[in-house]
Amino acid sequence: MTREQKREFANDPENLLAVGKIINIEKSDKGPDEWRPPNKAFWREYAKKYKHIKMKYGLRITSSEDRALNETIN
């Protein structure tokens, strides 16, 4: 990924969530295999959004991410 692509990814409104400081620190750069939103009602939407962004930018979904996404979405 080029520097410009990383900037676009980081600033993509589809990739941004308004959360508090503590949740932002907890999440950091963790994927759905390591972190899920504290509000369980949002897990499914979060998983769909995560998968969409990965596909949009041609990023690989690891096998552990894929398992976590499938558990959350299904």
PDB file of N, CA, C, O and CB in Angstrom:
ATOM      1  N   MET A   1       0.846  -1.167   0.000  1.00  0.00           N
ATOM      2  CA  MET A   1       0.000   0.000   0.000  1.00  0.00           C
ATOM      3  C   MET A   1       0.900   1.242   0.000  1.00  0.00           C
ATOM      4  O   MET A   1       1.829   1.354   0.800  1.00  0.00           O
ATOM      5  CB  MET A   1      -0.967  -0.009   1.224  1.00  0.00           C
ATOM      6  N   THR A   2       0.608   2.154  -0.900  1.00  0.00           N
ATOM      7  CA  THR A   2       1.412   3.378  -0.973  1.00  0.00           C
ATOM      8  C   THR A   2       1.039   4.313   0.186  1.00  0.00           C
ATOM      9  O   THR A   2       0.033   4.117   0.867  1.00  0.00           O
ATOM     10  CB  THR A   2       1.205   4.094  -2.345  1.00  0.00           C
ATOM     11  N   ARG A   3       1.864   5.314   0.381  1.00  0.00           N
ATOM     12  CA  ARG A   3       1.601   6.312   1.436  1.00  0.00           C
ATOM     13  C   ARG A   3       0.248   6.998   1.197  1.00  0.00           C
ATOM     14  O   ARG A   3      -0.514   7.224   2.138  1.00  0.00           O
ATOM     15  CB  ARG A   3       2.744   7.377   1.483  1.00  0.00           C
ATOM     16  N   GLU A   4      -0.041   7.325  -0.063  1.00  0.00           N
ATOM     17  CA  GLU A   4      -1.315   7.965  -0.412  1.00  0.00           C
ATOM     18  C   GLU A   4      -2.489   7.032  -0.124  1.00  0.00           C
ATOM     19  O   GLU A   4      -3.511   7.470   0.405  1.00  0.00           O
ATOM     20  CB  GLU A   4      -1.322   8.380  -1.897  1.00  0.00           C
ATOM     21  N   GLN A   5      -2.354   5.761  -0.463  1.00  0.00           N
ATOM     22  CA  GLN A   5      -3.417   4.787  -0.185  1.00  0.00           C
ATOM     23  C   GLN A   5      -3.647   4.639   1.321  1.00  0.00           C
ATOM     24  O   GLN A   5      -4.787   4.528   1.772  1.00  0.00           O
ATOM     25  CB  GLN A   5      -3.067   3.419  -0.802  1.00  0.00           C
ATOM     26  N   LYS A   6      -2.568   4.638   2.089  1.00  0.00           N
ATOM     27  CA  LYS A   6      -2.697   4.544   3.551  1.00  0.00           C
ATOM     28  C   LYS A   6      -3.434   5.765   4.097  1.00  0.00           C
ATOM     29  O   LYS A   6      -4.276   5.645   4.986  1.00  0.00           O
ATOM     30  CB  LYS A   6      -1.301   4.417   4.218  1.00  0.00           C
ATOM     31  N   ARG A   7      -3.113   6.929   3.565  1.00  0.00           N
ATOM     32  CA  ARG A   7      -3.782   8.157   3.993  1.00  0.00           C
ATOM     33  C   ARG A   7      -5.267   8.108   3.649  1.00  0.00           C
ATOM     34  O   ARG A   7      -6.117   8.461   4.466  1.00  0.00           O
ATOM     35  CB  ARG A   7      -3.125   9.387   3.341  1.00  0.00           C
ATOM     36  N   GLU A   8      -5.569   7.664   2.425  1.00  0.00           N
ATOM     37  CA  GLU A   8      -6.961   7.540   1.991  1.00  0.00           C
ATOM     38  C   GLU A   8      -7.720   6.553   2.883  1.00  0.00           C
ATOM     39  O   GLU A   8      -8.846   6.822   3.302  1.00  0.00           O
ATOM     40  CB  GLU A   8      -7.027   7.089   0.517  1.00  0.00           C
ATOM     41  N   PHE A   9      -7.094   5.416   3.165  1.00  0.00           N
ATOM     42  CA  PHE A   9      -7.692   4.395   4.031  1.00  0.00           C
ATOM     43  C   PHE A   9      -7.976   4.966   5.430  1.00  0.00           C
ATOM     44  O   PHE A   9      -9.069   4.801   5.972  1.00  0.00           O
ATOM     45  CB  PHE A   9      -6.758   3.162   4.133  1.00  0.00           C
ATOM     46  N   ALA A  10      -6.978   5.632   5.995  1.00  0.00           N
ATOM     47  CA  ALA A  10      -7.103   6.169   7.356  1.00  0.00           C
ATOM     48  C   ALA A  10      -8.155   7.261   7.466  1.00  0.00           C
ATOM     49  O   ALA A  10      -8.741   7.451   8.532  1.00  0.00           O
ATOM     50  CB  ALA A  10      -5.774   6.711   7.819  1.00  0.00           C
ATOM     51  N   ASN A  11      -8.400   7.975   6.384  1.00  0.00           N
ATOM     52  CA  ASN A  11      -9.345   9.087   6.427  1.00  0.00           C
ATOM     53  C   ASN A  11     -10.670   8.800   5.730  1.00  0.00           C
ATOM     54  O   ASN A  11     -11.500   9.697   5.580  1.00  0.00           O
ATOM     55  CB  ASN A  11      -8.721  10.290   5.812  1.00  0.00           C
ATOM     56  N   ASP A  12     -10.870   7.578   5.312  1.00  0.00           N
ATOM     57  CA  ASP A  12     -12.107   7.190   4.645  1.00  0.00           C
ATOM     58  C   ASP A  12     -13.259   7.248   5.643  1.00  0.00           C
ATOM     59  O   ASP A  12     -13.216   6.549   6.656  1.00  0.00           O
ATOM     60  CB  ASP A  12     -11.983   5.771   4.028  1.00  0.00           C
ATOM     61  N   PRO A  13     -14.291   8.061   5.392  1.00  0.00           N
ATOM     62  CA  PRO A  13     -15.417   8.169   6.326  1.00  0.00           C
ATOM     63  C   PRO A  13     -16.090   6.821   6.614  1.00  0.00           C
ATOM     64  O   PRO A  13     -16.648   6.619   7.692  1.00  0.00           O
ATOM     65  CB  PRO A  13     -16.444   9.135   5.774  1.00  0.00           C
ATOM     66  N   GLU A  14     -16.032   5.905   5.643  1.00  0.00           N
ATOM     67  CA  GLU A  14     -16.604   4.575   5.875  1.00  0.00           C
ATOM     68  C   GLU A  14     -15.787   3.779   6.897  1.00  0.00           C
ATOM     69  O   GLU A  14     -16.281   2.819   7.489  1.00  0.00           O
ATOM     70  CB  GLU A  14     -16.687   3.798   4.555  1.00  0.00           C
ATOM     71  N   ASN A  15     -14.553   4.182   7.090  1.00  0.00           N
ATOM     72  CA  ASN A  15     -13.644   3.471   7.975  1.00  0.00           C
ATOM     73  C   ASN A  15     -13.549   4.124   9.354  1.00  0.00           C
ATOM     74  O   ASN A  15     -12.842   3.623  10.228  1.00  0.00           O
ATOM     75  CB  ASN A  15     -12.272   3.396   7.346  1.00  0.00           C
ATOM     76  N   LEU A  16     -14.241   5.213   9.549  1.00  0.00           N
ATOM     77  CA  LEU A  16     -14.143   5.953  10.805  1.00  0.00           C
ATOM     78  C   LEU A  16     -15.388   5.736  11.661  1.00  0.00           C
ATOM     79  O   LEU A  16     -16.512   5.733  11.160  1.00  0.00           O
ATOM     80  CB  LEU A  16     -13.941   7.450  10.531  1.00  0.00           C
ATOM     81  N   LEU A  17     -15.167   5.559  12.948  1.00  0.00           N
ATOM     82  CA  LEU A  17     -16.263   5.426  13.909  1.00  0.00           C
ATOM     83  C   LEU A  17     -16.051   6.439  15.021  1.00  0.00           C
ATOM     84  O   LEU A  17     -14.933   6.624  15.501  1.00  0.00           O
ATOM     85  CB  LEU A  17     -16.347   3.973  14.484  1.00  0.00           C
ATOM     86  N   ALA A  18     -17.116   7.084  15.421  1.00  0.00           N
ATOM     87  CA  ALA A  18     -17.034   8.018  16.545  1.00  0.00           C
ATOM     88  C   ALA A  18     -17.121   7.209  17.840  1.00  0.00           C
ATOM     89  O   ALA A  18     -18.165   6.645  18.169  1.00  0.00           O
ATOM     90  CB  ALA A  18     -18.174   9.103  16.474  1.00  0.00           C
ATOM     91  N   VAL A  19     -16.017   7.167  18.555  1.00  0.00           N
ATOM     92  CA  VAL A  19     -15.971   6.434  19.821  1.00  0.00           C
ATOM     93  C   VAL A  19     -15.205   7.263  20.845  1.00  0.00           C
ATOM     94  O   VAL A  19     -14.498   8.209  20.500  1.00  0.00           O
ATOM     95  CB  VAL A  19     -15.312   5.032  19.638  1.00  0.00           C
ATOM     96  N   GLY A  20     -15.360   6.890  22.092  1.00  0.00           N
ATOM     97  CA  GLY A  20     -14.633   7.568  23.153  1.00  0.00           C
ATOM     98  C   GLY A  20     -13.158   7.195  23.153  1.00  0.00           C
ATOM     99  O   GLY A  20     -12.750   6.225  22.514  1.00  0.00           O
ATOM    100  N   LYS A  21     -12.374   7.969  23.868  1.00  0.00           N
ATOM    101  CA  LYS A  21     -10.922   7.794  23.912  1.00  0.00           C
ATOM    102  C   LYS A  21     -10.527   6.403  24.399  1.00  0.00           C
ATOM    103  O   LYS A  21      -9.649   5.768  23.813  1.00  0.00           O
ATOM    104  CB  LYS A  21     -10.296   8.848  24.811  1.00  0.00           C
ATOM    105  N   ILE A  22     -11.163   5.928  25.459  1.00  0.00           N
ATOM    106  CA  ILE A  22     -10.803   4.623  26.042  1.00  0.00           C
ATOM    107  C   ILE A  22     -11.055   3.501  25.031  1.00  0.00           C
ATOM    108  O   ILE A  22     -10.213   2.620  24.860  1.00  0.00           O
ATOM    109  CB  ILE A  22     -11.612   4.361  27.348  1.00  0.00           C
ATOM    110  N   ILE A  23     -12.208   3.533  24.363  1.00  0.00           N
ATOM    111  CA  ILE A  23     -12.525   2.490  23.376  1.00  0.00           C
ATOM    112  C   ILE A  23     -11.538   2.571  22.213  1.00  0.00           C
ATOM    113  O   ILE A  23     -11.091   1.540  21.710  1.00  0.00           O
ATOM    114  CB  ILE A  23     -13.992   2.636  22.860  1.00  0.00           C
ATOM    115  N   ASN A  24     -11.202   3.764  21.787  1.00  0.00           N
ATOM    116  CA  ASN A  24     -10.242   3.939  20.703  1.00  0.00           C
ATOM    117  C   ASN A  24      -8.886   3.349  21.079  1.00  0.00           C
ATOM    118  O   ASN A  24      -8.237   2.710  20.251  1.00  0.00           O
ATOM    119  CB  ASN A  24     -10.095   5.423  20.353  1.00  0.00           C
ATOM    120  N   ILE A  25      -8.462   3.557  22.307  1.00  0.00           N
ATOM    121  CA  ILE A  25      -7.192   3.001  22.785  1.00  0.00           C
ATOM    122  C   ILE A  25      -7.281   1.479  22.852  1.00  0.00           C
ATOM    123  O   ILE A  25      -6.352   0.782  22.446  1.00  0.00           O
ATOM    124  CB  ILE A  25      -6.823   3.583  24.176  1.00  0.00           C
ATOM    125  N   GLU A  26      -8.400   0.962  23.366  1.00  0.00           N
ATOM    126  CA  GLU A  26      -8.585  -0.493  23.451  1.00  0.00           C
ATOM    127  C   GLU A  26      -8.516  -1.134  22.068  1.00  0.00           C
ATOM    128  O   GLU A  26      -7.861  -2.160  21.885  1.00  0.00           O
ATOM    129  CB  GLU A  26      -9.932  -0.827  24.118  1.00  0.00           C
ATOM    130  N   LYS A  27      -9.195  -0.524  21.093  1.00  0.00           N
ATOM    131  CA  LYS A  27      -9.232  -1.105  19.758  1.00  0.00           C
ATOM    132  C   LYS A  27      -7.876  -1.005  19.080  1.00  0.00           C
ATOM    133  O   LYS A  27      -7.381  -1.988  18.528  1.00  0.00           O
ATOM    134  CB  LYS A  27     -10.292  -0.419  18.909  1.00  0.00           C
ATOM    135  N   SER A  28      -7.278   0.167  19.120  1.00  0.00           N
ATOM    136  CA  SER A  28      -5.997   0.410  18.466  1.00  0.00           C
ATOM    137  C   SER A  28      -6.057  -0.101  17.025  1.00  0.00           C
ATOM    138  O   SER A  28      -6.922   0.331  16.265  1.00  0.00           O
ATOM    139  CB  SER A  28      -4.840  -0.273  19.246  1.00  0.00           C
ATOM    140  N   ASP A  29      -5.174  -0.996  16.637  1.00  0.00           N
ATOM    141  CA  ASP A  29      -5.191  -1.537  15.274  1.00  0.00           C
ATOM    142  C   ASP A  29      -5.626  -3.003  15.262  1.00  0.00           C
ATOM    143  O   ASP A  29      -5.302  -3.746  14.336  1.00  0.00           O
ATOM    144  CB  ASP A  29      -3.804  -1.398  14.628  1.00  0.00           C
ATOM    145  N   LYS A  30      -6.354  -3.408  16.286  1.00  0.00           N
ATOM    146  CA  LYS A  30      -6.811  -4.795  16.385  1.00  0.00           C
ATOM    147  C   LYS A  30      -7.959  -5.059  15.426  1.00  0.00           C
ATOM    148  O   LYS A  30      -8.801  -4.194  15.185  1.00  0.00           O
ATOM    149  CB  LYS A  30      -7.241  -5.119  17.818  1.00  0.00           C
ATOM    150  N   GLY A  31      -7.976  -6.266  14.885  1.00  0.00           N
ATOM    151  CA  GLY A  31      -9.061  -6.701  14.013  1.00  0.00           C
ATOM    152  C   GLY A  31     -10.143  -7.385  14.834  1.00  0.00           C
ATOM    153  O   GLY A  31     -10.048  -7.449  16.060  1.00  0.00           O
ATOM    154  N   PRO A  32     -11.170  -7.894  14.166  1.00  0.00           N
ATOM    155  CA  PRO A  32     -12.299  -8.518  14.861  1.00  0.00           C
ATOM    156  C   PRO A  32     -11.947  -9.827  15.562  1.00  0.00           C
ATOM    157  O   PRO A  32     -12.733 -10.330  16.365  1.00  0.00           O
ATOM    158  CB  PRO A  32     -13.406  -8.770  13.886  1.00  0.00           C
ATOM    159  N   ASP A  33     -10.782 -10.376  15.268  1.00  0.00           N
ATOM    160  CA  ASP A  33     -10.337 -11.576  15.973  1.00  0.00           C
ATOM    161  C   ASP A  33      -9.738 -11.243  17.333  1.00  0.00           C
ATOM    162  O   ASP A  33      -9.539 -12.131  18.163  1.00  0.00           O
ATOM    163  CB  ASP A  33      -9.321 -12.331  15.133  1.00  0.00           C
ATOM    164  N   GLU A  34      -9.448  -9.954  17.562  1.00  0.00           N
ATOM    165  CA  GLU A  34      -8.859  -9.524  18.832  1.00  0.00           C
ATOM    166  C   GLU A  34      -9.719  -8.516  19.594  1.00  0.00           C
ATOM    167  O   GLU A  34      -9.531  -8.318  20.795  1.00  0.00           O
ATOM    168  CB  GLU A  34      -7.505  -8.926  18.581  1.00  0.00           C
ATOM    169  N   TRP A  35     -10.658  -7.884  18.898  1.00  0.00           N
ATOM    170  CA  TRP A  35     -11.461  -6.840  19.537  1.00  0.00           C
ATOM    171  C   TRP A  35     -12.828  -6.763  18.895  1.00  0.00           C
ATOM    172  O   TRP A  35     -12.969  -6.927  17.683  1.00  0.00           O
ATOM    173  CB  TRP A  35     -10.758  -5.480  19.451  1.00  0.00           C
ATOM    174  N   ARG A  36     -13.828  -6.513  19.709  1.00  0.00           N
ATOM    175  CA  ARG A  36     -15.185  -6.235  19.219  1.00  0.00           C
ATOM    176  C   ARG A  36     -15.734  -5.063  20.021  1.00  0.00           C
ATOM    177  O   ARG A  36     -15.329  -4.844  21.162  1.00  0.00           O
ATOM    178  CB  ARG A  36     -16.124  -7.502  19.346  1.00  0.00           C
ATOM    179  N   PRO A  37     -16.657  -4.306  19.422  1.00  0.00           N
ATOM    180  CA  PRO A  37     -17.231  -3.156  20.133  1.00  0.00           C
ATOM    181  C   PRO A  37     -17.877  -3.600  21.447  1.00  0.00           C
ATOM    182  O   PRO A  37     -18.427  -4.699  21.530  1.00  0.00           O
ATOM    183  CB  PRO A  37     -18.274  -2.434  19.245  1.00  0.00           C
ATOM    184  N   PRO A  38     -17.812  -2.756  22.464  1.00  0.00           N
ATOM    185  CA  PRO A  38     -18.422  -3.113  23.746  1.00  0.00           C
ATOM    186  C   PRO A  38     -19.933  -3.319  23.644  1.00  0.00           C
ATOM    187  O   PRO A  38     -20.503  -4.092  24.413  1.00  0.00           O
ATOM    188  CB  PRO A  38     -18.126  -2.039  24.771  1.00  0.00           C
ATOM    189  N   ASN A  39     -20.581  -2.638  22.707  1.00  0.00           N
ATOM    190  CA  ASN A  39     -22.022  -2.782  22.509  1.00  0.00           C
ATOM    191  C   ASN A  39     -22.263  -3.978  21.592  1.00  0.00           C
ATOM    192  O   ASN A  39     -22.088  -3.881  20.378  1.00  0.00           O
ATOM    193  CB  ASN A  39     -22.649  -1.476  21.909  1.00  0.00           C
ATOM    194  N   LYS A  40     -22.666  -5.105  22.180  1.00  0.00           N
ATOM    195  CA  LYS A  40     -22.840  -6.340  21.423  1.00  0.00           C
ATOM    196  C   LYS A  40     -23.845  -6.184  20.274  1.00  0.00           C
ATOM    197  O   LYS A  40     -23.742  -6.882  19.265  1.00  0.00           O
ATOM    198  CB  LYS A  40     -23.291  -7.452  22.353  1.00  0.00           C
ATOM    199  N   ALA A  41     -24.807  -5.281  20.421  1.00  0.00           N
ATOM    200  CA  ALA A  41     -25.803  -5.051  19.369  1.00  0.00           C
ATOM    201  C   ALA A  41     -25.150  -4.500  18.095  1.00  0.00           C
ATOM    202  O   ALA A  41     -25.758  -4.557  17.026  1.00  0.00           O
ATOM    203  CB  ALA A  41     -26.889  -4.078  19.868  1.00  0.00           C
ATOM    204  N   PHE A  42     -23.945  -3.977  18.187  1.00  0.00           N
ATOM    205  CA  PHE A  42     -23.241  -3.388  17.046  1.00  0.00           C
ATOM    206  C   PHE A  42     -22.259  -4.368  16.395  1.00  0.00           C
ATOM    207  O   PHE A  42     -21.678  -4.043  15.359  1.00  0.00           O
ATOM    208  CB  PHE A  42     -22.497  -2.137  17.489  1.00  0.00           C
ATOM    209  N   TRP A  43     -22.059  -5.546  16.969  1.00  0.00           N
ATOM    210  CA  TRP A  43     -21.063  -6.493  16.465  1.00  0.00           C
ATOM    211  C   TRP A  43     -21.276  -6.854  15.005  1.00  0.00           C
ATOM    212  O   TRP A  43     -20.331  -6.842  14.215  1.00  0.00           O
ATOM    213  CB  TRP A  43     -21.081  -7.746  17.295  1.00  0.00           C
ATOM    214  N   ARG A  44     -22.505  -7.174  14.645  1.00  0.00           N
ATOM    215  CA  ARG A  44     -22.793  -7.598  13.269  1.00  0.00           C
ATOM    216  C   ARG A  44     -22.490  -6.473  12.278  1.00  0.00           C
ATOM    217  O   ARG A  44     -21.852  -6.703  11.251  1.00  0.00           O
ATOM    218  CB  ARG A  44     -24.266  -8.039  13.136  1.00  0.00           C
ATOM    219  N   GLU A  45     -22.945  -5.266  12.583  1.00  0.00           N
ATOM    220  CA  GLU A  45     -22.687  -4.121  11.704  1.00  0.00           C
ATOM    221  C   GLU A  45     -21.184  -3.853  11.600  1.00  0.00           C
ATOM    222  O   GLU A  45     -20.668  -3.576  10.517  1.00  0.00           O
ATOM    223  CB  GLU A  45     -23.421  -2.862  12.223  1.00  0.00           C
ATOM    224  N   TYR A  46     -20.489  -3.938  12.739  1.00  0.00           N
ATOM    225  CA  TYR A  46     -19.041  -3.731  12.755  1.00  0.00           C
ATOM    226  C   TYR A  46     -18.344  -4.758  11.848  1.00  0.00           C
ATOM    227  O   TYR A  46     -17.460  -4.396  11.072  1.00  0.00           O
ATOM    228  CB  TYR A  46     -18.496  -3.829  14.205  1.00  0.00           C
ATOM    229  N   ALA A  47     -18.735  -6.020  11.944  1.00  0.00           N
ATOM    230  CA  ALA A  47     -18.127  -7.080  11.142  1.00  0.00           C
ATOM    231  C   ALA A  47     -18.354  -6.841   9.646  1.00  0.00           C
ATOM    232  O   ALA A  47     -17.440  -7.010   8.839  1.00  0.00           O
ATOM    233  CB  ALA A  47     -18.694  -8.448  11.552  1.00  0.00           C
ATOM    234  N   LYS A  48     -19.560  -6.453   9.290  1.00  0.00           N
ATOM    235  CA  LYS A  48     -19.864  -6.177   7.879  1.00  0.00           C
ATOM    236  C   LYS A  48     -19.042  -4.996   7.374  1.00  0.00           C
ATOM    237  O   LYS A  48     -18.511  -5.031   6.264  1.00  0.00           O
ATOM    238  CB  LYS A  48     -21.370  -5.893   7.692  1.00  0.00           C
ATOM    239  N   LYS A  49     -18.941  -3.965   8.184  1.00  0.00           N
ATOM    240  CA  LYS A  49     -18.182  -2.778   7.810  1.00  0.00           C
ATOM    241  C   LYS A  49     -16.695  -3.113   7.662  1.00  0.00           C
ATOM    242  O   LYS A  49     -16.043  -2.675   6.715  1.00  0.00           O
ATOM    243  CB  LYS A  49     -18.380  -1.664   8.854  1.00  0.00           C
ATOM    244  N   TYR A  50     -16.175  -3.887   8.599  1.00  0.00           N
ATOM    245  CA  TYR A  50     -14.771  -4.289   8.564  1.00  0.00           C
ATOM    246  C   TYR A  50     -14.470  -5.049   7.271  1.00  0.00           C
ATOM    247  O   TYR A  50     -13.486  -4.763   6.588  1.00  0.00           O
ATOM    248  CB  TYR A  50     -14.424  -5.158   9.794  1.00  0.00           C
ATOM    249  N   LYS A  51     -15.318  -6.009   6.945  1.00  0.00           N
ATOM    250  CA  LYS A  51     -15.142  -6.817   5.743  1.00  0.00           C
ATOM    251  C   LYS A  51     -15.227  -5.939   4.481  1.00  0.00           C
ATOM    252  O   LYS A  51     -14.429  -6.099   3.558  1.00  0.00           O
ATOM    253  CB  LYS A  51     -16.206  -7.940   5.692  1.00  0.00           C
ATOM    254  N   HIS A  52     -16.185  -5.023   4.448  1.00  0.00           N
ATOM    255  CA  HIS A  52     -16.354  -4.116   3.311  1.00  0.00           C
ATOM    256  C   HIS A  52     -15.090  -3.278   3.092  1.00  0.00           C
ATOM    257  O   HIS A  52     -14.617  -3.157   1.962  1.00  0.00           O
ATOM    258  CB  HIS A  52     -17.572  -3.195   3.535  1.00  0.00           C
ATOM    259  N   ILE A  53     -14.550  -2.710   4.151  1.00  0.00           N
ATOM    260  CA  ILE A  53     -13.359  -1.862   4.034  1.00  0.00           C
ATOM    261  C   ILE A  53     -12.163  -2.678   3.558  1.00  0.00           C
ATOM    262  O   ILE A  53     -11.400  -2.222   2.706  1.00  0.00           O
ATOM    263  CB  ILE A  53     -13.039  -1.189   5.384  1.00  0.00           C
ATOM    264  N   LYS A  54     -11.996  -3.871   4.096  1.00  0.00           N
ATOM    265  CA  LYS A  54     -10.885  -4.726   3.664  1.00  0.00           C
ATOM    266  C   LYS A  54     -10.988  -5.002   2.165  1.00  0.00           C
ATOM    267  O   LYS A  54      -9.995  -4.922   1.442  1.00  0.00           O
ATOM    268  CB  LYS A  54     -10.875  -6.058   4.459  1.00  0.00           C
ATOM    269  N   MET A  55     -12.188  -5.326   1.707  1.00  0.00           N
ATOM    270  CA  MET A  55     -12.393  -5.617   0.282  1.00  0.00           C
ATOM    271  C   MET A  55     -12.199  -4.357  -0.562  1.00  0.00           C
ATOM    272  O   MET A  55     -11.589  -4.408  -1.630  1.00  0.00           O
ATOM    273  CB  MET A  55     -13.804  -6.201   0.047  1.00  0.00           C
ATOM    274  N   LYS A  56     -12.711  -3.244  -0.085  1.00  0.00           N
ATOM    275  CA  LYS A  56     -12.610  -1.976  -0.821  1.00  0.00           C
ATOM    276  C   LYS A  56     -11.157  -1.604  -1.115  1.00  0.00           C
ATOM    277  O   LYS A  56     -10.848  -1.082  -2.187  1.00  0.00           O
ATOM    278  CB  LYS A  56     -13.280  -0.852  -0.029  1.00  0.00           C
ATOM    279  N   TYR A  57     -10.270  -1.876  -0.157  1.00  0.00           N
ATOM    280  CA  TYR A  57      -8.869  -1.510  -0.315  1.00  0.00           C
ATOM    281  C   TYR A  57      -7.976  -2.686  -0.725  1.00  0.00           C
ATOM    282  O   TYR A  57      -6.751  -2.565  -0.752  1.00  0.00           O
ATOM    283  CB  TYR A  57      -8.359  -0.920   0.967  1.00  0.00           C
ATOM    284  N   GLY A  58      -8.600  -3.817  -1.041  1.00  0.00           N
ATOM    285  CA  GLY A  58      -7.829  -4.977  -1.489  1.00  0.00           C
ATOM    286  C   GLY A  58      -6.915  -5.537  -0.420  1.00  0.00           C
ATOM    287  O   GLY A  58      -5.852  -6.080  -0.720  1.00  0.00           O
ATOM    288  N   LEU A  59      -7.331  -5.404   0.832  1.00  0.00           N
ATOM    289  CA  LEU A  59      -6.524  -5.907   1.944  1.00  0.00           C
ATOM    290  C   LEU A  59      -6.910  -7.341   2.266  1.00  0.00           C
ATOM    291  O   LEU A  59      -8.079  -7.714   2.180  1.00  0.00           O
ATOM    292  CB  LEU A  59      -6.691  -5.015   3.190  1.00  0.00           C
ATOM    293  N   ARG A  60      -5.937  -8.127   2.631  1.00  0.00           N
ATOM    294  CA  ARG A  60      -6.154  -9.534   2.931  1.00  0.00           C
ATOM    295  C   ARG A  60      -6.848  -9.694   4.274  1.00  0.00           C
ATOM    296  O   ARG A  60      -6.518  -9.009   5.241  1.00  0.00           O
ATOM    297  CB  ARG A  60      -4.828 -10.294   2.925  1.00  0.00           C
ATOM    298  N   ILE A  61      -7.804 -10.597   4.325  1.00  0.00           N
ATOM    299  CA  ILE A  61      -8.464 -10.968   5.577  1.00  0.00           C
ATOM    300  C   ILE A  61      -7.791 -12.250   6.053  1.00  0.00           C
ATOM    301  O   ILE A  61      -7.800 -13.263   5.353  1.00  0.00           O
ATOM    302  CB  ILE A  61     -10.034 -11.159   5.392  1.00  0.00           C
ATOM    303  N   THR A  62      -7.207 -12.200   7.248  1.00  0.00           N
ATOM    304  CA  THR A  62      -6.509 -13.376   7.774  1.00  0.00           C
ATOM    305  C   THR A  62      -7.525 -14.465   8.123  1.00  0.00           C
ATOM    306  O   THR A  62      -8.720 -14.194   8.240  1.00  0.00           O
ATOM    307  CB  THR A  62      -5.657 -13.001   9.024  1.00  0.00           C
ATOM    308  N   SER A  63      -7.050 -15.673   8.284  1.00  0.00           N
ATOM    309  CA  SER A  63      -7.955 -16.773   8.619  1.00  0.00           C
ATOM    310  C   SER A  63      -8.610 -16.553   9.978  1.00  0.00           C
ATOM    311  O   SER A  63      -9.784 -16.882  10.152  1.00  0.00           O
ATOM    312  CB  SER A  63      -7.201 -18.106   8.611  1.00  0.00           C
ATOM    313  N   SER A  64      -7.874 -16.002  10.945  1.00  0.00           N
ATOM    314  CA  SER A  64      -8.491 -15.743  12.257  1.00  0.00           C
ATOM    315  C   SER A  64      -9.509 -14.605  12.180  1.00  0.00           C
ATOM    316  O   SER A  64     -10.535 -14.649  12.859  1.00  0.00           O
ATOM    317  CB  SER A  64      -7.409 -15.406  13.300  1.00  0.00           C
ATOM    318  N   GLU A  65      -9.236 -13.583  11.357  1.00  0.00           N
ATOM    319  CA  GLU A  65     -10.219 -12.518  11.141  1.00  0.00           C
ATOM    320  C   GLU A  65     -11.464 -13.089  10.473  1.00  0.00           C
ATOM    321  O   GLU A  65     -12.586 -12.766  10.861  1.00  0.00           O
ATOM    322  CB  GLU A  65      -9.619 -11.378  10.280  1.00  0.00           C
ATOM    323  N   ASP A  66     -11.263 -13.940   9.468  1.00  0.00           N
ATOM    324  CA  ASP A  66     -12.363 -14.527   8.735  1.00  0.00           C
ATOM    325  C   ASP A  66     -13.261 -15.358   9.672  1.00  0.00           C
ATOM    326  O   ASP A  66     -14.487 -15.273   9.600  1.00  0.00           O
ATOM    327  CB  ASP A  66     -11.827 -15.396   7.587  1.00  0.00           C
ATOM    328  N   ARG A  67     -12.647 -16.146  10.535  1.00  0.00           N
ATOM    329  CA  ARG A  67     -13.427 -16.936  11.511  1.00  0.00           C
ATOM    330  C   ARG A  67     -14.253 -16.024  12.401  1.00  0.00           C
ATOM    331  O   ARG A  67     -15.444 -16.253  12.609  1.00  0.00           O
ATOM    332  CB  ARG A  67     -12.495 -17.813  12.380  1.00  0.00           C
ATOM    333  N   ALA A  68     -13.607 -14.980  12.927  1.00  0.00           N
ATOM    334  CA  ALA A  68     -14.306 -14.045  13.825  1.00  0.00           C
ATOM    335  C   ALA A  68     -15.439 -13.324  13.092  1.00  0.00           C
ATOM    336  O   ALA A  68     -16.523 -13.142  13.647  1.00  0.00           O
ATOM    337  CB  ALA A  68     -13.313 -13.011  14.408  1.00  0.00           C
ATOM    338  N   LEU A  69     -15.191 -12.917  11.856  1.00  0.00           N
ATOM    339  CA  LEU A  69     -16.224 -12.234  11.072  1.00  0.00           C
ATOM    340  C   LEU A  69     -17.403 -13.150  10.820  1.00  0.00           C
ATOM    341  O   LEU A  69     -18.554 -12.745  10.985  1.00  0.00           O
ATOM    342  CB  LEU A  69     -15.653 -11.739   9.742  1.00  0.00           C
ATOM    343  N   ASN A  70     -17.126 -14.385  10.421  1.00  0.00           N
ATOM    344  CA  ASN A  70     -18.203 -15.333  10.156  1.00  0.00           C
ATOM    345  C   ASN A  70     -19.000 -15.652  11.417  1.00  0.00           C
ATOM    346  O   ASN A  70     -20.224 -15.771  11.353  1.00  0.00           O
ATOM    347  CB  ASN A  70     -17.639 -16.613   9.564  1.00  0.00           C
ATOM    348  N   GLU A  71     -18.338 -15.792  12.553  1.00  0.00           N
ATOM    349  CA  GLU A  71     -19.043 -16.030  13.813  1.00  0.00           C
ATOM    350  C   GLU A  71     -19.955 -14.852  14.160  1.00  0.00           C
ATOM    351  O   GLU A  71     -21.063 -15.032  14.665  1.00  0.00           O
ATOM    352  CB  GLU A  71     -18.036 -16.275  14.951  1.00  0.00           C
ATOM    353  N   THR A  72     -19.474 -13.666  13.882  1.00  0.00           N
ATOM    354  CA  THR A  72     -20.220 -12.459  14.227  1.00  0.00           C
ATOM    355  C   THR A  72     -21.375 -12.203  13.267  1.00  0.00           C
ATOM    356  O   THR A  72     -22.466 -11.828  13.696  1.00  0.00           O
ATOM    357  CB  THR A  72     -19.292 -11.262  14.240  1.00  0.00           C
ATOM    358  N   ILE A  73     -21.145 -12.401  11.976  1.00  0.00           N
ATOM    359  CA  ILE A  73     -22.167 -12.104  10.964  1.00  0.00           C
ATOM    360  C   ILE A  73     -23.260 -13.178  10.949  1.00  0.00           C
ATOM    361  O   ILE A  73     -24.437 -12.855  10.787  1.00  0.00           O
ATOM    362  CB  ILE A  73     -21.520 -11.991   9.569  1.00  0.00           C
ATOM    363  N   ASN A  74     -22.889 -14.426  11.113  1.00  0.00           N
ATOM    364  CA  ASN A  74     -23.867 -15.529  11.032  1.00  0.00           C
ATOM    365  C   ASN A  74     -24.501 -15.839  12.363  1.00  0.00           C
ATOM    366  O   ASN A  74     -25.338 -16.738  12.453  1.00  0.00           O
ATOM    367  CB  ASN A  74     -23.209 -16.776  10.499  1.00  0.00           C
TER     368      ASN A  74
END
